[in-house]
Amino acid sequence: MTKQLNIRSDEAYEIASRVSREIGRTRADVVLAALLSFAEARIDRKMTRKQRAFVNELMALARRSAAVAPRGMTSDHSYLYDDKGLPR
């Protein structure tokens, strides 16, 4: 069962509702994205210069890889196998 978080704030409810309408996502998605962004910012402040450089290198590699990936490629690798599960 999914755990529940209750936030008793009219202002938070209104903001989450407005943003969720604008982006077409649920209020829960909006709140989760905000919390993840906040947590990432806090973690980023705690990184050393060497750690931050490493993360930046990884992100640059990910962007270069994404740029040359064939259109429609997915991470499930189904394009490698036929309908019987055999390699193409």
Summary of the structure (lengths in Angstrom):
residues: 88
radius of gyration: 19.9
end to end distance: 39.9
largest distance: 55.8
contacts: 144
relative contact order: 0.05
helix: 65%
strand: 2%
